[in-house]
């Protein structure tokens, strides 16, 4: 869980743009919409606890999010949506 949580924190701080996402950005987490801040808090609580099933469940969902497995995101502000870049790469 620790490795998946750290990767998730890095991903949300530095992606999809260098500014990352705000802690209030809501994403689909397992079976419900949750803010990034709540996901991190729940993961830390599970990590500190002893419920192996909860730890494994959160680790698995974080792994899927870290690997971009169908990640729906509801931005909390327009700043969370990067501007598309339609320029053609130089050959």
Secondary structure, DSSP 4 states (H G I P E B T S, - for coil): -HHHHHHHHHHHHHSSSTT---TT-EEEETTEEEEHHHHHHHHHHHHHS--HHHHHHHHHHHHHHHTTSS--EE-SSGGGSPPP--PPPP-
